[in-house]
């Protein structure tokens, strides 16, 4: 999505930056993991296919993607490369043509050393806030593999409720409708987030 290609979001634990060509090699290494392929229902791609995918995600109007950086690592010393601070990614898919106010959210903390630290929770909150304030979203869905208990628990903590289970796809669908109180809660949870202009690698 071109809308977010010049935007970075600075939180307490994570920094969200647009997915650029600089990030592809590390992302490609992550996605060689059979565990991540299973959790994200992804097929392994060649490095060249990954570059094509990155370009298409930047151009597609129905996908909003940020790379999740470890904020402490990224802020520790000037000149640190983003690739060395990458923790995962967070995505919004706006693919329901009948309901443009609905976004499907996905969060992946791929770097093992970054798991269990609240990175996924803050990244999800920041992305939801971006979706509400910049994309006009009022509903979110998360589709998660039935065996991915940590992810299911995380979204339940964020007030999502289970609405469907698919035994065929072995996934659970959780949903959150942004009522006025929910929206207020979300904006309070993300009031510390700072939006900054972004240039590749800066």
Secondary structure, DSSP 8 states (H G I E B T S, - for coil): -GGGTTEEEE-SSEEEEE--GGGHHHHHHHTT-HHHHHHHT-----HHHHHHHHHHHHH-TTEEEEEEEEHHHHHHSTT--SGGGEEEEEEEE---TT-TTEEEEEEEE--GGGTTSSHHHHHHHHHHHHHHHHH---EEEEEEETT-HHHHHHHHHTT-EEEEEETTTTEEEEEEE--HHHHHHHHHHTTT-EEEE--TT-
